C-alpha cells in the first residue's frame, strides 16, 4: 500500500537543546491509542503531550513549556505494545 507507514518510530526532538519550544516527529504503522508524555530524571510525569486515539501516519508535534525549570527530560511514546523514549534538554 503506497503511503502506508509500516513501522513505528520516535524521532529525536529538534532543536535540542531548546527554549521554549521543540518539535517531536513520530510515525505510527497502525491505528491505536497513543500517549506521548514528558518525565523528569526522577521518573515523575511532568506533562502529557498526546493522550488519544490516532490513525496510522506521520505526526509532527510542537511542544512548548514555560513552567518547567532548565534540565534534562525524557519523552516517551507508547502505542499498543510499543514504547520508546528519548532525552531532551531544556535551557532557559
N, C-alpha and C positions, 0 to 999 in steps of 0.2 A: 504494500500500500504506500503510495507516494505521500510524503509529508508526515507520516506516522513516526513518532519517536519510539524507538524500540527499547530504550534503556532509561533508567532514572539517574540523573546526575545533578549534583550540587556544585556550583562553581564558586571559586574564591571571590569574595566581595571586592569591589573597587570603587573609589580608591581605598587603599589600605596602607597606612593609617588614614582615618577620616575624621572630619569635623565640619559640619554637624550631621551630614547625610552620606550614605553609601548605597550602592546598588548591589543587589543579590540576584543572580540568574540561576534558574533551575529548570530541569526538564522532567516531565512525567511520561512514562511509557504507557500507563493505564489510568483510567478514571479511578478516583477514590478520594477518601478523606485525607487531607493534608494538614500537617501542622509545621510551622516554622517558628521556633522560639529562640530567645536570647537568654544566655545564662552567664553569671559572673564566674570567676575561677573557683569559687567555693561550691559551685553546682546549684546555686539558687537561681530560680527563674526570675528574670528582671523585665521581660517583655514578651508578649505574644504578637508575632507579626502576621501570621496566617493561621487560621483555625477553621477550615471549611472544606466542603466537597469541591473538587476541581476535576475538569476533564483533562485527558492526555494532551500534552503540548509543551511549548516553551513559555516560560514566565520570567518577567523582569519586575522586581520589587524595589522601589526606592524607600529606604528605611532611614528615618530621621530621629535623632534623640536630642533632647535638650535638658533632661533632668538626670542623666546618668553622669557619674564622675569619669574622668580620664582613666583608662586602663584597658587590660586585655579582656575580651569577652569571647564566648563560644556560641555560635549559632548552629542550630540542629534542625534538619529537615526529616520528617517522618511521614511515610505513606505506606500503608499496609505493613509488610514485614521489613521494609527498607528503612534504614536510618543512617544518616551521615552527618558529621559535624566538621566545622572549620572554625578557625580562630580569626578574630578581627581586633584591631587596635583603635580605640577612640582617644584622640589627642585634643585637648582643649587649650 
